[in-house]
């Protein structure tokens, strides 16, 4: 399954790079790209003003129909606000929150997320 991700500081990109799975990075200067295949969205945690490009991507053409789940990265020190961007996308687009990880993820996170993706494809 394809991964689509947004990375502002590079932490989410570092996590994606560790996975060695097919991925597309949302371009902040032009988020209007048609994906044409099922995907899991991976996002960091930021205010909606910062992540608005993610919603622009989801809402472009048929991208919303291909969105199958979301994963989020963040900082556990923020307690209830940990991965709230992914939680909001899950709620707003009625897709499951599949996984959460801190910062750029650990080796254990990589293994667990790869299993989540593999199980989700089955």
N, C-alpha and C positions, 0 to 999 in steps of 0.2 A: 504494500500500500504506500502511496505517495505521502510524504510529509510536507506540509506547508508551514513556514515559520516566519516570525517577525523577531528581529534582534536589534536592540538599540545600542547597548553597551558591548555586545559581543558574547555575553554569557550564554544566551540561548543558541547562538551560532556554534559556540564551542561544544555544547551538548549535542547538537545535531551532527557535527563533524565526527564525534566519537561513535555515533550509531552506524555509520557506513550504510545508510539506507537512502533510497532516492528521495531527494528533497528539493523544494523550490523556496527561495527566500523572497518574501514580499518586498518589493522595491518601494521605499518611502516616497520617492519622487514620482512614481507612477504605479499605484497599486491596482490599476485596472487591467488585470491579466486573467484570461479565461483558462481554467485548469483542466477541464474536460475529462476528469477521472476522479474516483473517490479519494478522499484525503483526510488525514488527521492534522489538525491545526495545533501548533506548539507556540505558545506565547509567554513572554515575561509579564511581570506585574507592574503596571503603570497606570496613571490616571487616564481616563477615557480620552482626554484631549490629545494625549501622546499616542494612544493605540487606535485612534480614529481610522488610520489607514488600514488596519486589520478589518474593520467593519466595511470600509470601502471595497476591499478585496472580496469579502464574503458576499456582499450585495451585488457585485458585478456579474452581469449576465446570469449564467446558471450555477455559479460557484456555490451558492447556498444549498442547492440540491445535492451536491457532491460532498458536502461537509458531513463526516461520519462520527467525529468525536474531537475532543480537545484535551490537550495536556498543558500544564502550566509550570513555570519556574518562578521562584521568588525567594524571599528571606523569611525563615520561620520565626524570626524575632518579631515579626508583625502580627503574630497570633492569628486572630480571625481574618485579618486582611491578607494572609498568606494565599497566594495564587488567586486573588479575587478577580483579576481580569479573565482568567480561564473559567472561573465559576460563573461570572456574568455572561460570558459567551455560551457556556453550557445551558444556562437558564434561558437566555434570550433566543437561542436558535434551537432549543429542544434537542440537544445532542449530549451524550454522556461525557462527564469529566473522567477521562481514562487514567490519568497519571499526574502526579505532581513531584517536583524535584526542587532542591535548593541550589541556588547559584547556577553553576554550569554542570551540576550532577556529578555523582560519584561513579566509580566503576560498577558498583552494585546497582545504581540507578539505571545505567546503560543496559545491563543485563535484564533487569526487570522490565524496562520499557520495551526492549526488543521482543520480549516474550508477550507483553501486552499487544503490541502491533501484530505479532505472528498469530496469537489467539484471536484477535479481532478479525483478521483476514479469513480465518477458517469458517 
